[in-house]
Amino acid sequence: MKVLINKPGCVGHARCNNVAPALYPLDDNGYIASTGFSVPQGQESLAQRGARACPERVIEIRDTPAEPR
């Protein structure tokens, strides 16, 4: 699973960070610090909740194929 973030669309509500601070860190100005990342295994639900918390809908979740074991 990957998270894509439209960083210029962030207006600093920080709701994603309130839900999942380790996944959605903020910069010094209170805006989301990342433009995207791969979600660590076991954190998928938290990443989705953080994305849903964004009122501006700048966070997109993309499912990626499972990696072979």
N, C-alpha and C positions, 0 to 999 in steps of 0.2 A: 504494500500500500504506500502511495506517495501523497504528500500534501503539496499543493501548489498555491502560492499566495500572490495576489495582486497587490503588492506592497503600496503602490501609489494610491490605491483606493482605501487604505487604512486611515481612519480618522481618529484613532486613539481611544476607543471605548474600553479596550483591554479586557473584554469579556472572555476572549479565548485564553488569555493569560490567567484569568481568575479560575478557569476550569482546569487548565493544564499548564502550569507555569514552566515546567521542564520542557514541554514540547513547543510552546509558544512564548519564547522570551521576548522582552521588550527592549528597545534601544533607550538611550538616555533621554529621549524626548517623549517616551511613553507610547511609541508606535511599534508594531511588530517588527522584529529585527531580521527576520528571514524572508527569503523569497520562495522557499520550499525545502522539503526534506523527505527522506525515507523514514517511515514510521517504524520504530523498533518493535520487534515481535512482542506481542502481549499488550501493546499500547494502542491498538487499533480503535477500541471503543472510546478511549480517552481522546484520541485525535479527532474522532467523529463528533464527540460532544463539544470539543473546543471549536470546531468548524461551525457547528450548528448555533453556537452562542454568538457568532458574529452577526450583528444586525445589518452590516453593510454587505454581507455575503462575498467577501473578498477571498475566502479560504475554500479551496476546491479539493475534494478527496478523490483520488484515482486509485482504483483497485489495480494491482499488478499481479501477473500470474505467479503462482506459488513456485518457489525455487525447488529444484530437485534435491532430495536428501541424499 
